[in-house]
Amino acid sequence: MISFLLHLLVLTNTYVILGVSYNLLIGYAGLFSIAHAAFFGVGAYVSMVVVLSLGWPYLVGLGAAVVVAAAVSGLLAFPALRVSGDYLVIASLGFQVIIFNVFMNWESITGGPAGVSRIPRPGFLGWTVESPLAYGLLSCVMAVGAYLFVRRIVSSPFGRVLRAIREDEVVTQALGKNVTGVKVVVFMVSGGVAATAGSLFAHYTTYINPYFFTLEESILILSVVIVGGAGNLTGSVLGAVVLTLLPQALRLVELPEALAANLRQIIYAALLAGFMFFRPQGILAERTLTLAGKD
């Protein structure tokens, strides 16, 4: 039972990292991409290659994952310089499909559909993170680090520029802000932070394949942000907790064995749809400033 709870803790922390990194992009900058699972996967595969294939330390693999994912996400930033809204969604969808097919077909590196197994657990100065408790603590450290890092960004002048771009890109540019540079940087930072979740996940499961990083996974990450509250990092944490624990809670519901799996999925989807109907701003809405005496 304790091992299962620690397993849920690691998964929750993985989605906390993905949630806060994606919130930076969609919640604060207003850049609607559905390719976040691609950066998640790039982080997982790069970390795996560096540690398993090259035999280098885990921290080197983690750093390489962040750098490569940031560079790859910078490629997606270029369409965002010319298009936004619905057009950016389509561009990011194409990007997600391209990256997934790279994972599927670059078999010498990714193992193709069969994936890669026997990925080593993280090691630090001769100590290997083996036990569920140790990995749970490591996941907490990485999740807290990601949260504080992104919080620092959104609280800075750079974060205020992100909000300005989200509200009115033309006015922001007219005020002399480098909108192009800001978009590229926020994509790269968001992708780099997502890569840390990929590294954490790959070395925890010790096995990865392309089907872990599909469009459906991008939609799940989007759900974490929307349910928690876009533009609110604490909301992303709560969204990760809810969407990780809710499927486990539904297992406690007694259903006919032949229909249980499908019915649980229907109930899960209905709960999400109902939540969005009654609480469209998410669990924690973005904080806004109001003038005294005004609603």
BELHU-V985159 format. One record per backbone hydrogen bond with DSSP energy under -0.5 kcal/mol. NH is the residue of the N-H (numbers start at 1). CO is the residue of the C=O. If there is no record, write none. Layout:
# BELHU-V985159
NH|CO  NH|CO
This chain:
# BELHU-V985159
5|1  6|2  7|3  8|4  9|5  10|6  11|7  12|8  13|9  14|10  15|11  16|12  17|13  18|14  19|15  20|16  21|17  22|18  23|19  24|20  25|21  26|22  27|23  28|23  29|24  31|25  32|30  33|31  38|35  39|35  40|36  41|37  42|38  43|39  44|40  45|41  46|42  47|43  48|44  49|45  50|46  51|47  52|48  53|48  53|49  54|49  56|50  61|57  62|58  63|59  64|60  65|61  66|62  67|63  68|64  69|65  70|66  71|67  72|68  73|69  74|70  75|71  75|72  76|72  77|73  78|74  78|75  79|75  80|76  81|77  81|78  82|78  82|79  83|79  87|84  89|85  90|86  91|87  92|88  93|89  94|90  95|91  96|92  97|93  98|94  99|95  100|96  101|97  102|98  103|99  104|100  105|101  106|102  107|105  109|106  110|106  111|107  114|111  115|112  116|208  119|206  124|127  127|124  128|126  129|122  130|128  135|131  136|132  137|133  138|134  139|135  140|136  141|137  142|138  143|139  144|140  145|141  146|142  147|143  148|144  149|145  150|146  151|147  152|148  153|149  154|150  155|151  156|153  159|153  160|156  161|157  162|158  163|159  164|160  165|161  166|162  167|163  168|164  172|168  173|169  174|170  175|171  176|173  177|172  179|177  182|178  183|179  184|180  185|181  186|182  187|183  188|184  189|185  190|186  191|187  192|188  193|189  194|190  195|191  196|192  196|193  197|193  198|194  199|195  200|196  201|197  202|198  203|199  204|200  205|201  206|202  208|116  210|112  212|209  213|210  218|214  219|215  220|216  221|217  222|218  223|219  224|220  225|221  226|222  227|223  228|224  229|225  232|229  236|232  237|233  238|234  239|235  240|236  241|237  242|238  243|239  244|240  245|241  246|242  248|244  249|245  250|246  251|247  251|248  252|249  253|250  254|252  259|256  260|256  263|259  264|260  265|261  266|262  267|263  268|264  269|265  270|266  271|267  272|268  273|269  274|270  275|271  276|272  277|273  278|274  279|275  282|279  283|227  284|228  285|283  294|291
